[in-house]
């Protein structure tokens, strides 16, 4: 079976910052193509301002998209602003595809979990995880949506939105920082953690987090072999 993947060049931008996250989607797709991974690539539909406002303060959404407020990279880049509806749209379309096929789908994008209800930061502008969750919940396509965040860093923005919107019971959220000496214990308990926390969810949104690799410049605690073991546990 080909994996449904939602991608277009409109998701890519030059962020003008240290972080390469805005240019990652293109590089990831090229890498998967070279590896010969069977994919069904579909252009994502951009989310609307109304969809973004379900997870974010309206004045923040308008300010960023109109380049009046700084994005998560700390600038007012029009190129970044133009890419944001597509990165969030890729995550949302992947969620709808996963609900339909009952297996899963992929959105090769990052830069979500540090974006809170009315703020961005940490190279994250809009929280595509919560934009997607809110869209699905609002349309009553799911009653409970889990967010499993295995990025190296705490998803403070995701939790901020959950708390601000009173979604604690509808959107269980796992995000925890680990150290290298805890890696094996973390991996050995991950499957049980997923079952306990997300077993009754209609949809599980997974943010993989490549910066969990121990050689990532922003931190990391898992070696290559451990990273290979992590994702199949899902």
N, C-alpha and C positions, 0 to 999 in steps of 0.2 A: 504493500500500500504506500502511495506517495503521501508524504507529510504535507498537510495544508500550511503554507507559509504566506504571510501577508507582508508584502514589501513593494516599495516603489522608490525611485530616485528622489521623490519629493519629501521623503523622510530624512534626507541627508542634508547637512549644512556645515559650513565652516563656522565653528563656534567662536573663533577668535580668542580661545583660552587654552590653558594647559591641558584640559581634559579632551580626549579624542571621542567622547561618547556620541556627539552629534554626527560624526562621520563613520561610526562603527557599522551601521546597518549594511552599507555597501560592501565593506570589507568582509563581513560575516557571510553574506550571500556568495561572494566570490570564493571564499574558502570552502563553503559547502559544495559549490559547483565543482571545484577542483577535486574534492574528495568523492565525487560521484554519488552524493546522497540523493535519493529519489525525492523530489519535491514538486508540489503543485503550487506554483507561485501566483498569487493573485494581488492585484493592486488594491490597497485598502481604501475605504471610503473615509474622507476626512470627517472628523467630528465637528459639530456646530458649536457656536458660542453657548447656545442653550444647554447642550450636553456637557460642556465644560463647567457651566455654572451649577450643575447638579452636585459637583464635588468641590467647587471653588467659589470664593467671593467674587461677585460680578465685577466690581470695580478693579479687582486684580486681573481677572481675565481680559477685560477690555484694555486695561493699561498695558499689559504685556503684548497683546496682539496688535495694538495700535502704536507700539514702540515708544510709549510714554513712561513705562516702568521697566526697571531692569529685569532681565530673565534670570534663570538659575546660573548662568555663566557670568553674571555681573555686568552685562552690557545690554544695549537696546538694539541688537542686530535684527534687521528686517528679514534676513535669510533664516535665522533661527526661528523667528516668529512664524514665518511661512511654513516651516517644517512641523511645528508642534501639532496642528490638527491631524496630520498624517501619522505621526508616531503614536498618538493616542488612538487614532482610528485603527491602526494596525492591531493594537492590543484589544480593542473592542471587537473587531471583526474576528480575531482569533478566538475570543470567548464565545461568540455566537456560533462559530464553526465547531468548537469543542462540544457545546451543548447539543448541536445537531448530530454530530457523528458519534458522540459518546466515547471518544478516544482521546482526542486532543488536537491542538493546532499551535502554531508558533508565530510570534511577532518578534523579529530580530531587532529589538530596540532596547534602549536603556535610558536612565536619567529620569526616574519617576519618584522614588520613595522618599526623597528629602523635600519634596514639594508638599506644603501643607495647605490648609484651607485658604489662607490669604497671603502666602509667601512662597518664594522659591529659594533655592540655595543648594550648595553641594553639587552643582552641575545639573540640577533638576528644576524644571520650570512648572510644568503641570504634572499631576499625578495620574498617569494613564491607568494605573492599577485601580484607583478609586473611581475614575471617570467610567471605566468599563463596568465595575461592580455596580455603580449607581444606575447606569443605563439598563443593565439587566434586571436589577431589583425593581426599578421604576416600572418596567414593562411586565412585571410579575412572571418572568421566565424562570426565576429561581427564588427560593425563599431564604437560602443561606449560602453565602459565597465565602470561601476561605482564601486568605492570601498568605502564601508560604514564601518568605523572603530570605534567601540564603546568601544575600550579598554580605560582604565583609562588615558592612556598617549598619547600625540601627536605623530602621525605617521610621524616623521621627515624624516625617510629613504624613505618611500613611496613617499613623496612630492619631495624629492631630486631627485629620479629617474624620476618622471614625468617631473620635470623642466629640468633636464639634457638632456632628450630625446625628449623634445618638445611635450609632450603628454597631455598638459592641456586640449585641446578641446576633445580629444578622451577618456581620463580617468579622469572624475570628481572624486574628492576625498573629503570625509567628515571625519574629525578627530578633535575632540575638547575636551579639558579638562573641567570638570565640578566640582562644589562643592556640598556638600550634600544639602545645602539650595536651590540649583537650580534644584534638582532632579525632582520635580513634574512639573515644567515648561518645563524641557527638555522632559519628557515623554509625556506631553500633546501636544507638538509640533512636536514630532518625525515623525509621519505618514505624516504630511504635508511637513516636511523637505525632507523626502524620495521621495515623489511625485514630489516636485519642482525640486530637484537636479538630480534625477535619472529616472524620468518618461519616458525619451526617450532613455534609455540605453537598449541594447540588452541582457546584462548580468549584474547582480549585485553581486559582491563578498563581502561577509559580514564577517568581523573579529569581533567576539562577545566580547571578552575581559572579562574573569572571574574576573580580578582584579578591575572591576568596583564595585564589592561588597564592602560594607562599612567596612567589617571586614577583607578584604584582607590585608596582611602585607605590601603591596606596595602602599596602598592608598584606594580609593574607595569612592563612593558617593551614591550608591543605596542599599537599604535594600533588604532582600530576597523577600518580596512581590513585590517590584518594579522591581527586576530582572525577576520575573515571568511574569510581565506585559510587559517588554521591548521587548522580542523576538517575541511574537505573533503579534506585530505591523508591523512586516515586511510582 
